Each structure stands twice: as C-alpha cells, then as structure tokens.
Amino acid sequence: MLQQYCTAQLQQAIDNIVMTTAPEKIFLLGATVAQHNTYSIFNPSLSPATSVQHYFLLVLLSHTGKQSKEEVQLLAEQSCTTSTPVTIFVQSVHVFNEWLLAGHPFACVIATEAIRVYDADTVQLESCAQKPMPLLHKDFLQWYNRSKEFMTGAELFTTRKQFTLAAFLLQQATEFTCTGLVQMFTGFRAGTHNIDKLLRYTQLFCHNLARIFPRNTEKEQRLYQLLQDAYINGRYKYDFVISGKEMSMLTERVELLMREAYEIAKAHAA
C-alpha cells in the first residue's frame, strides 16, 4: 500500500536525510495523506487529488560519531522541514540486528513489511527470529497505571496551588501514557520526554491523541507548550508561570488523552 508514496517527493526527503546523517539504511513506515476535492462546473466528475503531508521513517546508522540518536533525529527532521515534514525513528543498525535475532516485534515487522527506501549496503540485516516476541496489553497497563499515579499527584499539587509542579506531573502522565501505547502497538520503547515526538509516534496507529492538542491558535499553542516545557521548567525555573485556568484546561486535556489511550489499547487487545 505504501509503495504508491515512494515518489520524487519522498526521494527529496531521503536525499536530505542522507546528506545530513549518512545513514546505513532507511525504511518507510507510514505516510499521512490528505485528500483534496475540487467541485467545478467545467468538470463535475473531477477525481479527488491526494498529497502526502508527512512521512514516518526508520533511519538505521552504522555509527553516530559524537552525536546522540536524539541529535541525529533532530538534524534529519530539520533537514526536511522545507520539503515534506518527517517523523524519524533512529537506531543503530547493530542494535537493530540484535533485535531481529531476539525476535523483537518492532524490528521484525519492519524487516518483513516496511519498504527499504535507502541502503548504503555496508551492513547486512539478520533474519528475524522464527517466533517474534508478542505485543502485550500488559506493557501498556504498566505505563498507564503509573500515569494514573502522576494524575493523583497533580491533583494534590493543584489543590495546594503549586501549579508548576502539578504541570510537571501532567507532563509525566502524558509521557507515560503515550510511551505505553507506542510500546504496545510496536514493541518500541521510545525513551524520550518529548511530548511532541511521542504524539507524532502515536499517529502511526491512531489519530485521536494528537488532535487533543490542535495547536491551531495562539492560545492552543501556549497550552501545548506549557505541557511540553513542564518537564524541565516545572521543576527548575522560578519564572515558569501557569494560571489556575490554564492548569484546569491542561488537566482536562491530559485526562481526555488518558481516556482515549485506554480505550484504544483496550480495543486493540480485544
């Protein structure tokens, strides 16, 4: 199905990433596609047009030099902002091979189903283990149950009007919920505190969560940024200010996100 999106548009993104990161291999994991309908008196039967608005890619590296995987990801994603935005998973090809031999579900599904759109061909991939490890609902629940405890703590700090510390706990509840959902669907443990990155990862298997923070107005952008920044600023910056009204809105959004995530996970496990 994704083969139809291996176009010049994707190739431009691949070229940018190759120039920026010198990868070993790149796989296409997904694409966000928009449909545009034009109704005209001149051509009533005009077919809908589609365009790719976002790509999801796995970049495997044979080496990272002095850069961390997070730094490589940021550079690669930034290199594509003027063409087609991308969300990138970054991993060492050697670690990926270890995952294949162990039957890691994230590695196995990519090796068997994803389209390899770039290959430096200096490192060969191993074959996936005959019995890949299963994806388990309990993996999500372990993260989700911690999220509920963070929410309990946030309620206590809100009662005491310690809004910045409460916001930090809301950020943790969001992070743990999204991390658990990503792990349940893919087997991949994201290992990031970045809410933006986690919400983008969830779009590979659901649309609901990202829509909870639309960021389509100044007010919405500030609300989202408060949550994003709370991981550091909520603990360490004395000039980080959140109003009681903003705290209430953030709490409602995170509670909604957790409910949606729980229902998504339950439906997937059924």
Secondary structure in CASP SS format (residue, H / E / C, confidence):
PFRMAT SS
TARGET T0000
AUTHOR 0000-0000-0000
METHOD secondary structure of the structure
MODEL  1
M C 1.00
L H 1.00
Q H 1.00
Q H 1.00
Y H 1.00
C C 1.00
T C 1.00
A H 1.00
Q H 1.00
L H 1.00
Q H 1.00
Q H 1.00
A H 1.00
I H 1.00
D H 1.00
N H 1.00
I H 1.00
V H 1.00
M H 1.00
T H 1.00
T H 1.00
A C 1.00
P C 1.00
E C 1.00
K E 1.00
I E 1.00
F E 1.00
L E 1.00
L E 1.00
G E 1.00
A E 1.00
T E 1.00
V E 1.00
A E 1.00
Q E 1.00
H E 1.00
N C 1.00
T C 1.00
Y C 1.00
S C 1.00
I C 1.00
F C 1.00
N C 1.00
P C 1.00
S C 1.00
L C 1.00
S C 1.00
P C 1.00
A E 1.00
T E 1.00
S E 1.00
V E 1.00
Q E 1.00
H E 1.00
Y E 1.00
F E 1.00
L E 1.00
L E 1.00
V E 1.00
L E 1.00
L E 1.00
S C 1.00
H C 1.00
T C 1.00
G C 1.00
K C 1.00
Q C 1.00
S C 1.00
K H 1.00
E H 1.00
E H 1.00
V H 1.00
Q H 1.00
L H 1.00
L H 1.00
A H 1.00
E H 1.00
Q H 1.00
S C 1.00
C C 1.00
T C 1.00
T C 1.00
S C 1.00
T C 1.00
P C 1.00
V E 1.00
T E 1.00
I E 1.00
F E 1.00
V E 1.00
Q E 1.00
S E 1.00
V H 1.00
H H 1.00
V H 1.00
F H 1.00
N H 1.00
E H 1.00
W H 1.00
L H 1.00
L H 1.00
A H 1.00
G C 1.00
H C 1.00
P H 1.00
F H 1.00
A H 1.00
C H 1.00
V H 1.00
I H 1.00
A H 1.00
T H 1.00
E H 1.00
A C 1.00
I E 1.00
R E 1.00
V E 1.00
Y E 1.00
D E 1.00
A C 1.00
D C 1.00
T C 1.00
V C 1.00
Q C 1.00
L C 1.00
E C 1.00
S C 1.00
C C 1.00
A C 1.00
Q C 1.00
K C 1.00
P C 1.00
M C 1.00
P C 1.00
L C 1.00
L C 1.00
H H 1.00
K H 1.00
D H 1.00
F H 1.00
L H 1.00
Q H 1.00
W H 1.00
Y H 1.00
N H 1.00
R H 1.00
S H 1.00
K H 1.00
E H 1.00
F H 1.00
M H 1.00
T H 1.00
G H 1.00
A H 1.00
E H 1.00
L H 1.00
F H 1.00
T H 1.00
T H 1.00
R C 1.00
K C 1.00
Q C 1.00
F H 1.00
T H 1.00
L H 1.00
A H 1.00
A H 1.00
F H 1.00
L H 1.00
L H 1.00
Q H 1.00
Q H 1.00
A H 1.00
T H 1.00
E H 1.00
F H 1.00
T H 1.00
C H 1.00
T H 1.00
G H 1.00
L H 1.00
V H 1.00
Q H 1.00
M H 1.00
F H 1.00
T H 1.00
G C 1.00
F C 1.00
R C 1.00
A C 1.00
G C 1.00
T C 1.00
H C 1.00
N C 1.00
I H 1.00
D H 1.00
K H 1.00
L H 1.00
L H 1.00
R H 1.00
Y H 1.00
T H 1.00
Q C 1.00
L C 1.00
F C 1.00
C C 1.00
H C 1.00
N H 1.00
L H 1.00
A H 1.00
R H 1.00
I C 1.00
F C 1.00
P C 1.00
R C 1.00
N C 1.00
T C 1.00
E H 1.00
K H 1.00
E H 1.00
Q H 1.00
R H 1.00
L H 1.00
Y H 1.00
Q H 1.00
L H 1.00
L H 1.00
Q H 1.00
D H 1.00
A H 1.00
Y H 1.00
I H 1.00
N H 1.00
G H 1.00
R H 1.00
Y H 1.00
K C 1.00
Y C 1.00
D C 1.00
F C 1.00
V C 1.00
I C 1.00
S C 1.00
G H 1.00
K H 1.00
E H 1.00
M H 1.00
S H 1.00
M H 1.00
L H 1.00
T H 1.00
E H 1.00
R H 1.00
V H 1.00
E H 1.00
L H 1.00
L H 1.00
M H 1.00
R H 1.00
E H 1.00
A H 1.00
Y H 1.00
E H 1.00
I H 1.00
A H 1.00
K H 1.00
A H 1.00
H H 1.00
A H 1.00
A C 1.00
END
